Protein backbone atom coordinates (compact mmCIF):
# COMPACT_ATOMS: atom_id res chain seq x y z
CA UNK A 1 0.00 0.00 0.00
CA UNK A 2 2.76 2.42 0.93
CA UNK A 3 6.04 2.81 -0.94
CA UNK A 4 6.92 2.25 -4.55
CA UNK A 5 4.84 -0.20 -6.55
CA UNK A 6 6.33 -3.65 -6.98
CA UNK A 7 6.05 -6.00 -9.90
CA UNK A 8 3.89 -9.07 -9.31
CA UNK A 9 5.85 -12.11 -8.20
CA UNK A 10 5.88 -15.05 -10.61
CA UNK A 11 6.11 -18.60 -9.26
CA UNK A 12 9.63 -19.93 -8.80
CA UNK A 13 10.83 -22.05 -11.70
CA UNK A 14 13.48 -24.60 -10.79
CA UNK A 15 16.82 -23.97 -12.50
CA UNK A 16 17.57 -26.20 -15.47
CA UNK A 17 19.64 -29.25 -14.72
CA UNK A 18 23.33 -28.82 -15.33
CA UNK A 19 24.87 -30.76 -18.19
CA UNK A 20 27.13 -33.67 -17.46
CA UNK A 21 30.44 -32.80 -15.91
CA UNK A 22 33.50 -32.42 -18.09
CA UNK A 23 35.17 -35.50 -16.68
CA UNK A 24 32.19 -37.70 -17.46
CA UNK A 25 31.97 -36.40 -21.03
CA UNK A 26 35.72 -36.98 -21.49
CA UNK A 27 35.37 -40.58 -20.28
CA UNK A 28 32.51 -41.21 -22.68
CA UNK A 29 34.49 -39.78 -25.58
CA UNK A 30 37.56 -41.83 -24.60
CA UNK A 31 35.68 -45.13 -24.51
CA UNK A 32 33.91 -44.42 -27.82
CA UNK A 33 37.20 -43.47 -29.48
CA UNK A 34 38.86 -46.57 -28.04
CA UNK A 35 36.29 -48.75 -29.72
CA UNK A 36 36.46 -46.94 -33.06
CA UNK A 37 40.25 -46.49 -33.27
CA UNK A 38 40.87 -50.17 -32.55
CA UNK A 39 38.75 -51.08 -35.60
CA UNK A 40 36.14 -52.69 -33.37
CA UNK A 41 38.59 -54.99 -31.56
CA UNK A 42 37.99 -53.17 -28.24
CA UNK A 43 34.27 -52.73 -28.73
CA UNK A 44 33.75 -54.54 -25.43
CA UNK A 45 35.56 -51.79 -23.42
CA UNK A 46 32.64 -49.32 -23.24
CA UNK A 47 30.33 -52.14 -22.17
CA UNK A 48 32.78 -53.12 -19.43
CA UNK A 49 32.71 -49.56 -18.07
CA UNK A 50 28.93 -49.52 -18.24
CA UNK A 51 28.65 -52.84 -16.40
CA UNK A 52 30.99 -51.62 -13.66
CA UNK A 53 29.15 -48.30 -13.28
CA UNK A 54 25.59 -49.67 -13.24
CA UNK A 55 26.23 -53.13 -11.82
CA UNK A 56 23.24 -54.56 -13.70
CA UNK A 57 23.23 -58.18 -14.77
CA UNK A 58 22.04 -57.27 -18.28
CA UNK A 59 25.07 -55.02 -18.79
CA UNK A 60 27.45 -57.77 -17.63
CA UNK A 61 25.82 -60.24 -20.05
CA UNK A 62 26.11 -57.77 -22.95
CA UNK A 63 29.76 -57.15 -22.05
CA UNK A 64 30.44 -60.90 -22.14
CA UNK A 65 28.67 -61.28 -25.49
CA UNK A 66 30.59 -58.35 -27.00
CA UNK A 67 33.89 -59.77 -25.72
CA UNK A 68 33.13 -63.20 -27.18
CA UNK A 69 31.90 -61.72 -30.46
CA UNK A 70 34.94 -59.50 -30.83
CA UNK A 71 37.35 -62.31 -29.99
CA UNK A 72 35.54 -64.68 -32.36
CA UNK A 73 35.54 -62.26 -35.29
CA UNK A 74 39.20 -61.41 -34.96
CA UNK A 75 40.17 -65.04 -34.50
CA UNK A 76 38.36 -65.81 -37.73
CA UNK A 77 40.18 -62.95 -39.48
CA UNK A 78 43.58 -64.16 -38.27
CA UNK A 79 42.92 -67.78 -39.26
CA UNK A 80 41.58 -66.97 -42.73
CA UNK A 81 43.80 -63.93 -43.37
CA UNK A 82 46.14 -65.57 -45.89
CA UNK A 83 43.42 -67.34 -47.84
CA UNK A 84 41.74 -65.59 -50.69
CA UNK A 85 38.06 -65.41 -49.86
CA UNK A 86 35.08 -64.13 -51.72
CA UNK A 87 33.99 -60.52 -51.62
CA UNK A 88 30.82 -61.55 -49.85
CA UNK A 89 32.81 -63.17 -47.05
CA UNK A 90 34.94 -60.03 -46.58
CA UNK A 91 31.85 -57.80 -46.69
CA UNK A 92 30.08 -59.88 -44.01
CA UNK A 93 33.17 -59.93 -41.77
CA UNK A 94 33.75 -56.18 -41.94
CA UNK A 95 30.00 -55.55 -41.57
CA UNK A 96 29.87 -57.68 -38.43
CA UNK A 97 32.83 -55.79 -36.91
CA UNK A 98 31.27 -52.40 -37.73
CA UNK A 99 27.89 -53.48 -36.34
CA UNK A 100 29.53 -54.76 -33.16
CA UNK A 101 31.44 -51.49 -32.64
CA UNK A 102 28.47 -49.24 -33.51
CA UNK A 103 26.04 -51.27 -31.41
CA UNK A 104 28.26 -51.30 -28.34
CA UNK A 105 28.95 -47.55 -28.58
CA UNK A 106 25.27 -46.71 -29.07
CA UNK A 107 24.09 -48.90 -26.21
CA UNK A 108 26.88 -47.60 -23.96
CA UNK A 109 26.03 -43.95 -24.53
CA UNK A 110 22.26 -44.37 -24.18
CA UNK A 111 22.44 -46.57 -21.07
CA UNK A 112 25.07 -44.50 -19.27
CA UNK A 113 23.32 -41.19 -19.92
CA UNK A 114 20.03 -42.64 -18.65
CA UNK A 115 21.79 -44.10 -15.59
CA UNK A 116 23.26 -40.75 -14.55
CA UNK A 117 20.00 -38.91 -15.26
CA UNK A 118 18.19 -41.32 -12.91
CA UNK A 119 20.82 -40.75 -10.24
CA UNK A 120 20.49 -37.00 -10.58
CA UNK A 121 16.68 -37.17 -10.40
CA UNK A 122 16.59 -39.24 -7.21
CA UNK A 123 16.30 -37.34 -3.93
CA UNK A 124 19.19 -37.82 -1.53
CA UNK A 125 18.73 -40.96 0.49
CA UNK A 126 18.63 -41.10 4.25
CA UNK A 127 20.24 -43.82 6.30
CA UNK A 128 17.89 -46.74 6.97
CA UNK A 129 15.81 -46.64 10.12
CA UNK A 130 16.87 -49.15 12.74
CA UNK A 131 14.34 -49.65 15.51
CA UNK A 132 15.60 -49.92 19.05
CA UNK A 133 14.66 -52.76 21.31
CA UNK A 134 14.86 -56.50 21.20
CA UNK A 135 15.09 -58.97 18.40
CA UNK A 136 14.24 -62.63 18.62
CA UNK A 137 16.69 -65.34 17.68
CA UNK A 138 15.93 -68.55 15.84
CA UNK A 139 15.24 -70.35 19.11
CA UNK A 140 12.75 -67.69 20.27
CA UNK A 141 14.93 -66.06 22.92
CA UNK A 142 15.13 -62.29 23.14
CA UNK A 143 18.42 -60.83 22.01
CA UNK A 144 19.45 -57.21 22.31
CA UNK A 145 19.37 -55.71 18.84
CA UNK A 146 21.99 -53.13 17.91
CA UNK A 147 20.59 -49.70 17.41
CA UNK A 148 21.95 -46.81 15.43
CA UNK A 149 23.14 -43.84 17.42
CA UNK A 150 20.88 -40.97 16.62
CA UNK A 151 19.92 -37.53 17.73
CA UNK A 152 18.37 -37.28 21.18
CA UNK A 153 14.59 -37.27 21.25
CA UNK A 154 13.44 -33.70 21.98
CA UNK A 155 10.13 -34.94 23.43
CA UNK A 156 11.68 -36.89 26.28
CA UNK A 157 12.64 -34.87 29.35
CA UNK A 158 16.08 -35.39 30.77
CA UNK A 159 16.10 -37.06 34.19
CA UNK A 160 16.71 -34.68 37.12
CA UNK A 161 20.32 -34.46 38.21
CA UNK A 162 21.22 -36.68 41.13
CA UNK A 163 22.80 -34.74 44.01
CA UNK A 164 26.29 -35.95 44.75
CA UNK A 165 26.69 -38.16 47.79
CA UNK A 166 28.84 -36.39 50.42
CA UNK A 167 32.03 -38.14 51.35
CA UNK A 168 32.26 -39.59 54.89
CA UNK A 169 35.12 -37.21 55.78
CA UNK A 170 32.90 -34.18 55.13
CA UNK A 171 30.22 -35.59 57.44
CA UNK A 172 32.79 -36.03 60.18
CA UNK A 173 34.04 -32.44 59.79
CA UNK A 174 30.48 -31.13 59.94
CA UNK A 175 29.78 -33.05 63.11
CA UNK A 176 32.95 -31.72 64.73
CA UNK A 177 32.10 -28.13 63.71
CA UNK A 178 28.61 -28.52 65.16
CA UNK A 179 30.10 -29.75 68.43
CA UNK A 180 32.57 -26.88 68.50
CA UNK A 181 29.87 -24.29 67.87
CA UNK A 182 27.72 -25.81 70.64
CA UNK A 183 30.70 -25.76 72.99
CA UNK A 184 31.45 -22.11 72.20
CA UNK A 185 27.83 -21.16 72.73
CA UNK A 186 27.68 -22.83 76.11
CA UNK A 187 30.97 -21.20 77.21
CA UNK A 188 29.76 -17.81 76.00
CA UNK A 189 26.56 -18.20 77.98
CA UNK A 190 28.47 -19.34 81.08
CA UNK A 191 30.88 -16.38 80.87
CA UNK A 192 28.03 -13.90 80.48
CA UNK A 193 26.06 -15.14 83.57
CA UNK A 194 28.83 -15.24 85.99
N, C-alpha and C positions, 0 to 999 in steps of 0.2 A: 504494500500500500504506500509506504513512504520510501523515498530514495529513487534511484534511477531504475527505469524499467529493465527487466531481465528477459532474455530469450527463453522460450519454453524449453524444458529439458526433454531430450529424446531418450528412449530407453537405451541402456548400456548394451552395446554389441560386443561379444567376446572378440578379442584380437584373433586374426587368422593364425593358424598353426604355422610354426616355423618350418622351413624346409629341412630336409635331412642335413645332418652335420657334414662338414667337409671331409672328415675322416671316413665316415660311412660311405660317402659317394666315391672317395678315392679307392676304398676297398672293393666296391662293386665294379668300378672301372678296371681295377687290376685283375680281378678274377675273370672278367669277360675277355680282357686282352690276353690273358694267359691261355684261355681256351682257343681263341682265334689264332694267335701267333704260333701255337704249337700244331697248327693244322688239324685240330680236333683231337690230338692225342691226349691232351689234358682236359678234355671236356668234362671229366668227372670232378675236377677241382672245385668249381663253383657249387656243385651239389654237395660236396663234402663240407664246405663252409656252411651251407644252408642247414644241413643235417646237424652240425654241431651247434649252430645258433638256436634253431627251433627245438631240436631234440625229439622231433616227431618220428614215429616209426615209418610213415610213408616216405619221408625224406631220406631216411637211411636205406630203405629198399630201392628207391630211385638212384641213389648214389651207387649202390652195389650193382644195379643193372647197367648204369652208365660205365662203370669201371670194367665190367665183364664185356660189354659191347665194344668199348674202345680197345681193350686188350685183344679181343677176338678179331676185330677188323685189321688191326695192325699186324697181328700174327699172320693173318691170311695174306696181307700185302708182302710181308717179308718172305714167306714161303713161296709165293707165286711171282715174286719180283722179276726173276730172270726169264721166266717163260713168256712167250708172246701170246697174249690172250686176245679175245675179241674186244671190239669197241664197246659192246654192250656190257661186258664184264667190268671193264674199267669205269664206264659210266655209272653202273650200279654201286661199285665200291666207293667211288668219290662221292656219289650222292648220299650213300649211307653215312659217310664221315661228316659231310656237311649237315645233314639232318640231325645227327647226334650232337654236334657242336651247337647248332642253332637252337635245338630243342632244350638242351641243358641250360644255355644262357637265358633263354626266354623264361623257362620255368623258374630259374634261380632269381631273376630280377623281379618277376611278379610275386613269387612267394615271399621273398625277403622284404619287399616294400610293404606288402600286406601285414607281415608279422610285426614290423616296427610301427605301423600305423595302429594296429590293435594295442600294442604296448603303450603307445602315447595316449590312446583314447581311454584306457582303463584308469579309474581313480587309484590313488595310492592305497596300498593295502595296509591294514593294521595287523599287529601280531595276533595270533589266534587266542581266543579266550580260554583260559584254563580254570575251571571251577575249583574252589578250595573245598577241602573236606576229606572224605574217606572214599576209597575205591574198594572193590571186593575182588579177591583173588579167585582162582579157579576152584579152590576148595570151599569158597563161601565165607572165608574169614575176612574181617575188615583190615585193610592195610592203609596206612597213611599215604595219601596221594601227594606228589609234589605240586606245589602251587607256584605260579609265577609271581615274582615280587612286583608289586604295583604301587600306584599312588595311594596314600591313605584315604580312607572313606571320609568325606567331609560331614556325613550325617551321623557319625558315631562320635559321641563325646569322649574325650580323653578321661581316663580314670583320675580321681583326685590324687594329688601327691601324698605319699606316705611320709609322715613326720619321721625324722631320723631317731633312732633309738639312742638315748644318752648312754655314754660309756659308764661302767661302774665306778671309775675313778672320779668322775664329775659328781655322781651322787654322793660319794663319800666327802668330797670337798664341800658340797652344799650342806650336808648334815653338820659338819664341823663348824661352818660359818654360822649356821643357825644356833648352835650351842654357844658359840662365842658371843653372838649378839644377845642371847638370853642372859648370859653371864654378865655382860657389861651393863645391861639394863638393871639387873638385880643389884649390882654393886653401886650403880648410879642412884638407885632409889635408897639403898642403905646409907650412902654418904650424905644424901640430902636430908634424911630424917634425924640423923644423929646430932 
